[in-house]
Amino acid sequence: MFDIQAQLKKLTIQPGVYLMKDQFGNVIYIGKAKNLRNRVRSYFRKNANHDKKTTELVSKIVEFEYIITDSEVEALILEASMIRKYQPQYNILLRDDKQYPYIKITINEPYPRVMKVFKVRKDNARYYGPYVSGDYMGRILELIREYYPLRTCGKVPGAGRDRPCLNYDIKKCLAPCFKPVDQEMYRGMIDEIIDILEGKVSTTIAMLKEKMMDHADKLEFEKAAKARNTIIALEKLEKSQKLYTLDESNRDIIAFSRAEDRVCFMVFFVRQGKLLGREQYVLDDLEGVKDESVMTEFLERFYTNAMIIPKEILISTEVEDQELMEQWLRQKMGKKVSLVIPKIGEKAKLIKLVEKNAEEYIAKFSEKIEAEREKIKNLKWYFKELFEIDMNKFRVEAYDISNIFGTFSVGSMVVFEGGKKKKSDYRKFNIKTIEGANDYGSMQEVLYRRFKRGLEEREKSKSLDNKFDIFPDALLIDGGLQHASVVEDVMEAFGLDIPVLGMVKDHKHKTKALVYKGIEYNIKQYPDLYKFIYAIQEEVHRFAIEHHKTLRLKAMTKSVLDAIPGVGKTRREALLTHFMSIDKIKKATVEELEQVDGINTKVAQDIFDYFSNLKEKTND
């Protein structure tokens, strides 16, 4: 039995991270501290003036644990990472965390490429973004691809390919992998693109007008027309950008608006003085929580996994320990990052603009937000009323098995949290101990492996590397009574009290009911619950089938192509990329096979002979 008062006396004065747990062992709050003893004890002091949310939190704390760090910054980093992973009930969470795209220019290559990416790496390339508006980013990339014939593939320039690809034929690529290309001229195109991405569109337009006139004077009308069309496209693009600042700085502008216990954060992404896009986050149950606490936690959540952080962040209110926050941001980016709270001037006007947008958003979408909130509340009620299941975290795990006549048998696990998919927690299982088409045995193996690993991770200290230590409020199993029953046996064997419900389909393979403790419940009469279960069942089935197809394709490809002398991974991929299917490779002539990158005459003849001999044996 955990004695809170006894453990409080043992606390250290060092910095670190603390984890508060409820009666079920769930982590319900994670915090950081400069002095663990003072901070953790503050929760349990008599007559403590806590806000409503903290008072409710303290009432549910049954035990706590802590991790000592070497510094406050390390504590902040660890806290932010652990909150992102464990999603505790009483922390401020950004459940609709998004991954924004960037435009990458590989300036570290002899002939740079321009591409859309979702990860920023330390690879000496140049990155622009984030682009919250996919439409705006799409127009930029479309313009670049239309008017700048850059290479898009990863082929090594000067590799001496037998022939260029289709992009060269349609004048969309200069094909440096096939023939020599003037590097200075190519770099000139890259410089123009960099000017466009850095907001210097007028500079590029002026230069293109000079080129257009020069081509016209030389009677190079086709080149002049292309320059003119590029100018027109750039002018349209420039008009679509709204200038928000008087300079060309990079900055994020963050402000929020409150309405009762709800807070709407608005973030404007300004790059080179132009607005790339905006994003909003609506947070609930923050009645009585101080503005500076709300802003502090939001910044920690928002920038935990940010790949690019500008040197200046404008915020509408003070934060707790600004110096520590800036030190953390500087450590993340390797350069100075400033948090600025403007009171007067242009920057103050920008903050007011963002605040106004937050106010309008929370007013305009309050009904939609409330409807979503009510929907989640109803779903929790259905689970409580129909099945007597408390959905505290509202975390559900669903499982399905997929195989063809017992071959390539796989299991899938999908997770829904707060009523939404949590794809980062999806897991795949290749069935190892069960042979043949035994769905019951396969399901037991998957659940056994999942919870055995989870219990092992729980016995160890909390780690960011743990993948299975977060347990759900309920398990949903694709199948009927027997499927649910075999999983209940696994839960009983582990001594776990996690409800197991079977998702039943009718003869048309459509969701119709839930099975719980031997009783089948028709859920079509509860529209919200029915739609929720249907979405989960479809998702877990899709995920299982997708994994199954991947395994089949790998096995098929390996068994056919890898048996041919001289065909390894690189040539196999080149063949499949070129012909798109094994069947087309089988029917290809030696001459057609030679057209594939990396396939010489000897290997082409070996491939042709292999399939010819295979065909003769089949006919015999």
ChimeraX attribute file (.defattr): number of C-alpha atoms within 10 A of each C-alpha:
attribute: neighborCount
match mode: 1-to-1
recipient: residues
	/A:1	5
	/A:2	9
	/A:3	10
	/A:4	14
	/A:5	10
	/A:6	9
	/A:7	13
	/A:8	16
	/A:9	10
	/A:10	9
	/A:11	17
	/A:12	14
	/A:13	14
	/A:14	17
	/A:15	24
	/A:16	26
	/A:17	26
	/A:18	21
	/A:19	23
	/A:20	23
	/A:21	21
	/A:22	17
	/A:23	10
	/A:24	8
	/A:25	15
	/A:26	22
	/A:27	22
	/A:28	22
	/A:29	23
	/A:30	24
	/A:31	21
	/A:32	26
	/A:33	22
	/A:34	18
	/A:35	17
	/A:36	23
	/A:37	18
	/A:38	15
	/A:39	17
	/A:40	21
	/A:41	15
	/A:42	13
	/A:43	16
	/A:44	16
	/A:45	9
	/A:46	7
	/A:47	6
	/A:48	10
	/A:49	11
	/A:50	15
	/A:51	14
	/A:52	13
	/A:53	15
	/A:54	16
	/A:55	14
	/A:56	12
	/A:57	20
	/A:58	16
	/A:59	10
	/A:60	13
	/A:61	21
	/A:62	17
	/A:63	18
	/A:64	21
	/A:65	15
	/A:66	20
	/A:67	17
	/A:68	18
	/A:69	18
	/A:70	10
	/A:71	13
	/A:72	21
	/A:73	21
	/A:74	17
	/A:75	23
	/A:76	24
	/A:77	18
	/A:78	22
	/A:79	24
	/A:80	23
	/A:81	18
	/A:82	19
	/A:83	24
	/A:84	21
	/A:85	17
	/A:86	17
	/A:87	21
	/A:88	20
	/A:89	17
	/A:90	17
	/A:91	18
	/A:92	21
	/A:93	20
	/A:94	15
	/A:95	16
	/A:96	12
	/A:97	12
	/A:98	10
	/A:99	14
	/A:100	16
	/A:101	19
	/A:102	22
	/A:103	22
	/A:104	21
	/A:105	20
	/A:106	18
	/A:107	18
	/A:108	12
	/A:109	12
	/A:110	13
	/A:111	22
	/A:112	19
	/A:113	18
	/A:114	20
	/A:115	13
	/A:116	15
	/A:117	13
	/A:118	13
	/A:119	15
	/A:120	17
	/A:121	11
	/A:122	6
	/A:123	9
	/A:124	11
	/A:125	15
	/A:126	17
	/A:127	21
	/A:128	18
	/A:129	19
	/A:130	22
	/A:131	21
	/A:132	20
	/A:133	14
	/A:134	13
	/A:135	9
	/A:136	16
	/A:137	20
	/A:138	13
	/A:139	13
	/A:140	19
	/A:141	15
	/A:142	12
	/A:143	16
	/A:144	20
	/A:145	16
	/A:146	16
	/A:147	17
	/A:148	19
	/A:149	18
	/A:150	24
	/A:151	21
	/A:152	16
	/A:153	12
	/A:154	8
	/A:155	14
	/A:156	14
	/A:157	19
	/A:158	13
	/A:159	11
	/A:160	13
	/A:161	19
	/A:162	13
	/A:163	14
	/A:164	17
	/A:165	14
	/A:166	11
	/A:167	15
	/A:168	17
	/A:169	11
	/A:170	9
	/A:171	14
	/A:172	17
	/A:173	19
	/A:174	20
	/A:175	27
	/A:176	24
	/A:177	22
	/A:178	19
	/A:179	14
	/A:180	12
	/A:181	15
	/A:182	10
	/A:183	11
	/A:184	10
	/A:185	10
	/A:186	18
	/A:187	15
	/A:188	11
	/A:189	17
	/A:190	22
	/A:191	14
	/A:192	20
	/A:193	22
	/A:194	17
	/A:195	15
	/A:196	20
	/A:197	17
	/A:198	16
	/A:199	19
	/A:200	16
	/A:201	19
	/A:202	15
	/A:203	12
	/A:204	19
	/A:205	21
	/A:206	12
	/A:207	13
	/A:208	19
	/A:209	16
	/A:210	13
	/A:211	16
	/A:212	23
	/A:213	16
	/A:214	14
	/A:215	17
	/A:216	15
	/A:217	11
	/A:218	10
	/A:219	11
	/A:220	13
	/A:221	14
	/A:222	12
	/A:223	15
	/A:224	22
	/A:225	14
	/A:226	15
	/A:227	22
	/A:228	18
	/A:229	15
	/A:230	20
	/A:231	22
	/A:232	13
	/A:233	17
	/A:234	20
	/A:235	14
	/A:236	10
	/A:237	16
	/A:238	17
	/A:239	9
	/A:240	10
	/A:241	15
	/A:242	11
	/A:243	16
	/A:244	15
	/A:245	18
	/A:246	10
	/A:247	10
	/A:248	16
	/A:249	14
	/A:250	20
	/A:251	22
	/A:252	19
	/A:253	24
	/A:254	27
	/A:255	25
	/A:256	27
	/A:257	21
	/A:258	18
	/A:259	14
	/A:260	10
	/A:261	12
	/A:262	16
	/A:263	22
	/A:264	22
	/A:265	24
	/A:266	22
	/A:267	22
	/A:268	23
	/A:269	22
	/A:270	23
	/A:271	23
	/A:272	17
	/A:273	20
	/A:274	22
	/A:275	20
	/A:276	20
	/A:277	19
	/A:278	18
	/A:279	14
	/A:280	18
	/A:281	20
	/A:282	21
	/A:283	18
	/A:284	16
	/A:285	14
	/A:286	21
	/A:287	15
	/A:288	13
	/A:289	15
	/A:290	10
	/A:291	17
	/A:292	15
	/A:293	14
	/A:294	20
	/A:295	21
	/A:296	19
	/A:297	16
	/A:298	21
	/A:299	16
	/A:300	21
	/A:301	21
	/A:302	18
	/A:303	15
	/A:304	20
	/A:305	14
	/A:306	16
	/A:307	17
	/A:308	16
	/A:309	18
	/A:310	18
	/A:311	17
	/A:312	16
	/A:313	17
	/A:314	21
	/A:315	24
	/A:316	23
	/A:317	18
	/A:318	16
	/A:319	20
	/A:320	14
	/A:321	10
	/A:322	14
	/A:323	12
	/A:324	13
	/A:325	21
	/A:326	16
	/A:327	16
	/A:328	23
	/A:329	26
	/A:330	16
	/A:331	14
	/A:332	19
	/A:333	15
	/A:334	9
	/A:335	13
	/A:336	15
	/A:337	21
	/A:338	19
	/A:339	19
	/A:340	17
	/A:341	17
	/A:342	16
	/A:343	11
	/A:344	8
	/A:345	8
	/A:346	13
	/A:347	19
	/A:348	16
	/A:349	14
	/A:350	21
	/A:351	23
	/A:352	15
	/A:353	16
	/A:354	23
	/A:355	22
	/A:356	15
	/A:357	22
	/A:358	26
	/A:359	20
	/A:360	14
	/A:361	18
	/A:362	23
	/A:363	14
	/A:364	11
	/A:365	11
	/A:366	15
	/A:367	11
	/A:368	11
	/A:369	16
	/A:370	11
	/A:371	12
	/A:372	13
	/A:373	14
	/A:374	12
	/A:375	15
	/A:376	19
	/A:377	13
	/A:378	15
	/A:379	19
	/A:380	20
	/A:381	17
	/A:382	19
	/A:383	15
	/A:384	13
	/A:385	11
	/A:386	11
	/A:387	15
	/A:388	11
	/A:389	16
	/A:390	16
	/A:391	19
	/A:392	13
	/A:393	17
	/A:394	19
	/A:395	20
	/A:396	22
	/A:397	22
	/A:398	26
	/A:399	28
	/A:400	26
	/A:401	28
	/A:402	25
	/A:403	20
	/A:404	11
	/A:405	10
	/A:406	14
	/A:407	14
	/A:408	20
	/A:409	25
	/A:410	24
	/A:411	27
	/A:412	26
	/A:413	25
	/A:414	25
	/A:415	24
	/A:416	20
	/A:417	18
	/A:418	16
	/A:419	18
	/A:420	17
	/A:421	19
	/A:422	17
	/A:423	12
	/A:424	10
	/A:425	16
	/A:426	17
	/A:427	17
	/A:428	16
	/A:429	19
	/A:430	17
	/A:431	20
	/A:432	11
	/A:433	8
	/A:434	16
	/A:435	14
	/A:436	14
	/A:437	17
	/A:438	14
	/A:439	21
	/A:440	17
	/A:441	17
	/A:442	25
	/A:443	25
	/A:444	21
	/A:445	20
	/A:446	25
	/A:447	21
	/A:448	18
	/A:449	12
	/A:450	18
	/A:451	19
	/A:452	16
	/A:453	15
	/A:454	17
	/A:455	16
	/A:456	13
	/A:457	18
	/A:458	16
	/A:459	9
	/A:460	10
	/A:461	12
	/A:462	16
	/A:463	14
	/A:464	13
	/A:465	8
	/A:466	16
	/A:467	16
	/A:468	18
	/A:469	21
	/A:470	20
	/A:471	19
	/A:472	20
	/A:473	19
	/A:474	20
	/A:475	22
	/A:476	27
	/A:477	27
	/A:478	24
	/A:479	21
	/A:480	19
	/A:481	19
	/A:482	13
	/A:483	23
	/A:484	27
	/A:485	21
	/A:486	16
	/A:487	26
	/A:488	22
	/A:489	13
	/A:490	19
	/A:491	19
	/A:492	11
	/A:493	10
	/A:494	13
	/A:495	9
	/A:496	13
	/A:497	12
	/A:498	15
	/A:499	20
	/A:500	23
	/A:501	29
	/A:502	26
	/A:503	27
	/A:504	23
	/A:505	17
	/A:506	9
	/A:507	7
	/A:508	7
	/A:509	8
	/A:510	12
	/A:511	22
	/A:512	19
	/A:513	21
	/A:514	25
	/A:515	24
	/A:516	20
	/A:517	14
	/A:518	14
	/A:519	10
	/A:520	17
	/A:521	16
	/A:522	14
	/A:523	18
	/A:524	13
	/A:525	9
	/A:526	12
	/A:527	10
	/A:528	16
	/A:529	20
	/A:530	19
	/A:531	14
	/A:532	15
	/A:533	20
	/A:534	18
	/A:535	16
	/A:536	25
	/A:537	24
	/A:538	13
	/A:539	20
	/A:540	25
	/A:541	21
	/A:542	15
	/A:543	21
	/A:544	24
	/A:545	19
	/A:546	13
	/A:547	19
	/A:548	23
	/A:549	14
	/A:550	12
	/A:551	16
	/A:552	15
	/A:553	11
	/A:554	10
	/A:555	12
	/A:556	13
	/A:557	17
	/A:558	15
	/A:559	11
	/A:560	12
	/A:561	23
	/A:562	15
	/A:563	13
	/A:564	18
	/A:565	11
	/A:566	16
	/A:567	19
	/A:568	14
	/A:569	12
	/A:570	10
	/A:571	18
	/A:572	19
	/A:573	14
	/A:574	16
	/A:575	23
	/A:576	16
	/A:577	12
	/A:578	15
	/A:579	16
	/A:580	12
	/A:581	12
	/A:582	14
	/A:583	9
	/A:584	13
	/A:585	19
	/A:586	18
	/A:587	13
	/A:588	16
	/A:589	14
	/A:590	18
	/A:591	13
	/A:592	12
	/A:593	24
	/A:594	18
	/A:595	17
	/A:596	20
	/A:597	18
	/A:598	18
	/A:599	19
	/A:600	14
	/A:601	14
	/A:602	12
	/A:603	19
	/A:604	23
	/A:605	16
	/A:606	16
	/A:607	24
	/A:608	21
	/A:609	15
	/A:610	17
	/A:611	18
	/A:612	14
	/A:613	11
	/A:614	13
	/A:615	12
	/A:616	9
	/A:617	9
	/A:618	8
	/A:619	7
	/A:620	6
